[in-house]
Amino acid sequence: MRLFFISLFFISSACLYAQQRNNIDTLNIFSLAMNKDVKVVLIKPDGYKKTKSGLPVVYLLHGYGGAYNSWAIKMPGIQKLATEFNAFIVCPDGGFSSWYVNSPIDSSIQYETFISRELVNYIDAHYKTNATIQGRAITGLSMGGHGALMLGIRHQDVFGAAGSMSGAVELTKEVARFGAEKLIGDSVTQLSLWNSYSVYSLADTLSNKKFPMIIDCGTGDIFIRQNRRLHEKLMRLKIRHSYMERTGIHSWNYWTTGLPYQMIFFRAVWEQK
């Protein structure tokens, strides 16, 4: 009898694992802007084929040194999260250190165009999505937190909300050592270009004050001062946003426990009338 229950447990676990894997696709999407294929993980909620209306999409970006499959590897329960919120989660490869910009120096780094145009268009064309601004959100960790807020603010005609976890929200000399200068140029002589990609500077462009943003950073994080400065600036500019600090450092434990908060915030945006 004991052997029967052990066997049943493993069969059930195997079936659940197979179901989750069936709901996770690895795609190769050709980028015309970069003239190369880009790998993307797409995570589907259970029962997505039966939905009568298009589902919202969360574009989820990895950090410096990460890859398209970082979130799927580090957060095995991410497919359950997609099911809980009945949304697609799309994790594109952003290169080792692209900062999700269109580089004027390196033609193979045009991730702003790829994510905000080519990727969004591909997902909407091949999956049953809510292909509206309100149906799309973007978030990420560290370099991806920068990328999500930057892309969200610069492309409010595409994304209806944006978030960040431990984001490098100021492009300064502090992040130059992570490869940004090789893509954008010298942070002094090319200051205007740096500012055009820095979330802290982009906050000045939020004149409508209606773009939903959620910013989360650990109290022991390397970027906590940047995030506090951004929060204070948004407060001064009277730009509505959700800001939170939790106990934690720049780690996967912080990000995997933080993603559900981002999803709750985005769901509230999706449900607005």
C-alpha positions in Angstrom: 0.0 0.0 0.0 2.8 2.4 0.9 4.5 1.6 -2.4 1.2 2.4 -4.2 1.0 5.9 -2.6 4.6 6.6 -3.3 4.1 5.6 -7.0 0.9 7.7 -7.1 2.8 10.7 -5.7 5.5 10.5 -8.4 2.9 10.0 -11.2 1.0 13.1 -10.0 4.2 15.1 -9.7 5.3 14.1 -13.2 1.9 15.0 -14.6 2.0 18.4 -12.9 5.5 19.0 -14.2 4.6 18.0 -17.7 1.6 20.4 -17.6 3.7 23.2 -16.5 6.3 22.5 -19.2 3.6 22.4 -21.8 2.6 25.9 -20.8 6.1 27.2 -21.2 7.4 27.9 -24.7 10.9 28.8 -25.8 10.8 30.9 -28.9 13.3 32.2 -31.4 12.1 35.6 -32.7 14.0 37.3 -35.5 14.8 40.9 -34.9 15.1 42.9 -38.0 16.5 45.8 -36.0 19.4 43.6 -34.8 19.5 41.1 -37.7 19.6 38.1 -35.4 17.3 35.7 -33.6 16.5 36.5 -30.0 15.4 33.7 -27.5 12.3 34.4 -25.5 10.5 32.3 -22.9 6.7 32.6 -23.0 4.7 31.4 -19.9 1.0 30.6 -20.4 -1.7 30.3 -17.7 -3.6 27.1 -17.4 -6.7 27.0 -19.6 -5.5 29.9 -21.8 -6.8 28.1 -24.9 -10.4 28.3 -23.6 -10.3 32.0 -22.9 -13.0 34.0 -24.7 -11.1 37.3 -24.6 -7.5 38.2 -25.0 -5.3 37.9 -21.9 -3.0 40.6 -20.5 0.8 40.3 -20.9 3.6 41.0 -18.5 7.0 41.5 -20.1 9.5 40.4 -17.5 13.2 41.5 -18.0 16.3 39.8 -16.5 19.3 41.6 -15.0 22.9 42.2 -15.9 24.6 38.9 -16.9 21.2 37.1 -17.1 19.4 35.5 -20.0 15.9 34.7 -21.4 15.5 31.7 -19.1 16.7 33.3 -15.9 13.3 33.8 -14.4 12.0 30.3 -15.4 15.1 28.7 -13.8 15.2 30.7 -10.6 11.4 30.8 -10.1 10.0 27.3 -10.7 6.6 28.4 -9.6 6.3 31.2 -12.2 3.8 29.2 -14.3 1.5 29.0 -11.3 1.8 32.8 -11.0 0.7 33.2 -14.6 -2.3 31.0 -13.9 -3.2 32.8 -10.7 -3.3 36.2 -12.5 -4.6 34.7 -15.8 -1.9 36.4 -17.8 1.0 35.6 -20.2 4.5 36.3 -18.9 7.1 37.0 -21.6 10.8 36.8 -20.7 13.0 38.1 -23.6 16.7 37.8 -23.8 18.2 41.2 -23.2 21.9 40.3 -23.8 24.6 40.1 -21.2 24.7 43.9 -20.6 22.5 45.6 -23.1 20.7 47.9 -20.6 17.8 47.5 -23.0 18.8 50.5 -25.1 19.3 51.2 -28.8 23.0 51.6 -28.9 24.4 54.2 -31.4 27.8 52.3 -31.1 26.8 48.6 -31.5 24.2 47.8 -34.1 23.7 44.4 -32.5 22.3 46.1 -29.4 18.9 47.5 -30.4 16.8 46.0 -27.6 14.6 49.1 -27.1 13.2 48.6 -30.6 13.1 44.8 -30.3 11.1 44.7 -27.0 8.8 47.7 -27.5 8.0 47.0 -31.2 9.1 43.7 -32.6 8.5 41.5 -29.6 5.1 43.0 -28.7 3.9 42.8 -32.3 5.0 39.1 -32.5 3.3 38.1 -29.2 0.1 39.9 -30.2 0.1 38.2 -33.6 0.7 34.7 -32.4 -1.1 34.5 -29.1 -4.6 35.5 -27.8 -3.6 38.6 -26.0 -5.3 41.8 -24.9 -3.6 43.8 -27.6 -4.2 47.2 -26.0 -2.0 49.6 -24.0 -3.9 48.7 -20.8 -3.4 45.0 -21.4 0.4 45.3 -21.4 2.8 45.8 -18.5 6.6 45.6 -18.2 8.8 44.9 -15.2 12.2 43.5 -14.3 15.1 43.2 -11.9 18.2 45.3 -11.6 19.3 46.1 -15.2 15.8 44.8 -16.1 14.2 47.1 -13.6 15.9 50.0 -15.3 14.9 48.6 -18.7 11.2 48.2 -17.7 10.7 51.7 -16.3 12.7 53.3 -19.1 10.9 51.4 -21.8 7.5 52.0 -20.1 8.0 55.7 -19.8 9.5 56.1 -23.3 6.8 54.0 -24.9 3.5 54.8 -23.2 1.9 54.2 -26.5 2.8 50.5 -26.0 2.8 49.7 -22.3 0.1 50.7 -19.8 2.1 50.1 -16.6 5.7 49.5 -15.5 7.5 48.2 -12.5 11.0 47.7 -11.1 12.6 45.4 -8.6 16.0 46.6 -7.3 16.3 48.7 -10.5 19.4 50.8 -11.4 17.1 53.8 -11.9 19.9 56.3 -12.5 22.4 55.8 -15.3 25.5 57.3 -13.8 29.2 56.4 -13.4 27.9 54.0 -10.8 26.6 51.7 -13.5 29.2 52.5 -16.1 31.3 49.6 -14.9 28.5 47.3 -16.0 29.1 48.0 -19.6 26.9 51.0 -20.3 29.7 53.2 -21.6 30.4 50.7 -24.4 26.9 51.0 -25.6 26.0 54.7 -25.0 29.4 56.4 -25.0 31.2 58.4 -22.4 28.9 59.5 -19.5 30.3 63.1 -19.7 30.5 63.9 -23.4 27.3 61.9 -24.1 25.4 63.1 -21.0 22.3 64.0 -22.9 22.0 60.5 -24.3 22.6 59.0 -20.9 19.9 61.2 -19.5 17.5 60.2 -22.2 17.8 56.6 -21.0 18.0 57.3 -17.2 14.7 56.7 -15.4 15.6 59.5 -12.9 15.8 62.0 -15.8 12.9 60.6 -17.7 10.7 61.3 -14.7 10.6 64.9 -15.9 8.7 63.8 -19.0 5.8 62.4 -17.0 3.7 65.5 -17.5 0.4 63.6 -17.6 1.2 62.1 -14.2 -1.0 59.1 -15.0 1.4 56.4 -15.9 1.1 53.6 -13.3 4.4 52.6 -11.8 5.5 50.3 -9.0 9.0 50.5 -7.6 10.4 48.0 -5.1 13.9 47.9 -3.6 15.4 46.1 -0.6 16.7 48.1 2.3 20.1 46.5 1.9 20.3 46.7 -1.9 23.2 48.3 -3.7 20.7 50.6 -5.6 18.6 51.6 -2.6 19.9 55.2 -2.6 19.0 55.6 -6.3 15.5 54.2 -5.7 14.9 56.5 -2.7 16.1 59.5 -4.8 13.7 58.6 -7.6 10.8 58.1 -5.1 11.5 61.6 -3.6 11.7 63.2 -7.1 8.4 61.6 -8.1 6.8 62.9 -4.9 8.1 66.4 -5.6 6.7 66.2 -9.1 3.4 64.9 -7.7 3.6 61.9 -10.0 1.5 59.1 -8.5 3.3 55.8 -8.1 3.6 52.9 -5.7 6.9 52.7 -3.8 7.9 49.9 -1.4 10.9 48.8 0.5 11.3 45.4 2.0 14.1 43.8 4.1 16.5 42.3 1.6 19.5 42.6 -0.6 20.2 42.4 -4.4 19.2 38.7 -4.6 17.0 36.2 -6.3 15.1 35.6 -3.1 14.1 39.2 -3.0 13.0 39.2 -6.7 11.0 36.0 -6.6 9.1 37.1 -3.5 8.6 40.5 -5.1 7.2 39.5 -8.4 3.7 38.6 -6.9 3.5 42.2 -5.6 4.1 43.5 -9.1 1.5 41.2 -10.5 -1.1 42.4 -8.0 -0.4 46.0 -9.0 -0.7 45.2 -12.7 -4.0 43.3 -12.1 -5.4 46.4 -10.5 -4.5 48.4 -13.6 -6.1 45.7 -15.9 -9.3 45.8 -13.9 -9.7 49.6 -14.1 -12.8 50.5 -16.0 
